Amino acid sequence: MDSNSAIIVTGAAGFIGSCMVQYLNEKGFNNLILVDDFDTPGKRSNWEAKKYSELIDREELFGWLDQYEGDITAIIHLGARTDTTEFDYAVHQKLNVDYSTDVWNYCTAKQVPLIYASSAATYGAGELGYDDNHEVVEDLKPLNPYGISKNEFDKWALKQEAQPPNWTGLKFFNIYGPNEYHKARMASVIWHSFNQINKDGVVKLFKSHRDDFEDGQQLRDFVYVKDLLKVMYWMTVTMVDGQWNESQNGLYNLGTGEARSFYDLVAATFSGLDKETVVQFIDMPIDIRDKYQYFTEANMQKLHAAGYNDKFYTLEEGVDDYVRNYLSTQAFY
C-alpha cells in the first residue's frame, strides 16, 4: 500500500480513531481524511498534533466526497455513538446504523475497502456464546440500545448482495488505552481506577449480583488499543494489496481470547503505580444491573485463520504500558 494513499478515518477525534490516526502516521501515512465532530473541546488534544490532509465534519462527509476528485484507498469507520447508557434508540439509529449504511453504500459504489467497528455488545449476555459466526447474528439479543444498533447494522451488512470489494466488521471487546480522557463515565475501568487510586488510595468495584460470580470476579476480554491498531492496519494493507480473499469478508471478533477479572485489572493498575492493591466493593447501579455482562471472551480462531498471528499484549503488559507511559504523565498517543 502506497504511503500516499488517501485513507478516511471516521471517529478520528475519539479514543480508538485518534489512536488509529497516530498509528498510520507512524507507518508513514499522512494523506488522511479525518472525519468527526471536531467541536468538542475535550477531544482536541486527541487529534490536533496528528498529520492529516483534511478535517471533515461528519455531517459534511458525503457532500465533500461528491466533490472529491481523488481516489479513496480505504475507509476505517470508527465513528459511532458508543454510550451504553444512552437509551434513546433514535440516537443510535442515526449514528450507528443510518450513517454506517451511507458509508457502506459509498464503499460499494466506489469499490473501496471498508473496515468498520462492530462490538462485543452485540452478544448480549452470551447465551449463544462469543463466536463470530454469521449464522447466529440474527438470533443475538444485545442488552442495550448501543448493542442493538451495532447488531442491526451487522445483520443488514450480511444481507447485502452489493458489497465493498473487501470488508470486515470488527467486534471490539473491552478496549482500553490512551486518548480516552474525554470519555468520563464511559472510560475504561483502568482510567477510573487510576483516578481513584490517586485521589483515595482505593478502587471501588461493583459487587456481583449473581450467585455464580464472586465480587470482583466478573470476567471480560480486555484488549489493549495498540493491538487493535495493529490488526486494523494489517487488514487495510492486506485488502489494498490484493491479498485479502473475498470469501474472508465478514464479521471478526477482536479481543485477546482470554477473559480476565476486574480484580486482576485493578491489581495491574495498582502495580503500574507501584502500590499495594486496595479494593472496596459497592452495589451496581440499578439502571445497568439487568443489562450487565458478567462474562465475555472472544473466540479468536477466525482472525487467526485469516492470517493474523501476532502476539497480543497480556493484561499486565498492556495495563503497565498504559499506566506508566500515558496516564501517569497525562500523555496522548
Secondary structure, DSSP 8 states (H G I E B T S, - for coil): --TT--EEEETTTSHHHHHHHHHHHHTT---EEEEE-TT-GGGHHHHTTS--SEEEEGGGHHHHHHH--S---EEEE------TT---HHHHIIIIIIHHHHHHHHHHHHT--EEEEEEGGGGTT-TT-S---GGGGGG---SSHHHHHHHHHHHHHHH-SS--SSEEEEEE-EEE-SS-GGGGGGS-HHHHHHHHHHHHS-EEEE---STTS-TT--EE-EEEHHHHHHHHHHHHHHHHTT-S-GGG-EEEEES-S--EEHHHHHHHHHHHTT----EEEE---HHHHTT--SB-----HHHHHTT-------HHHHHHHHHHHTGGGT---
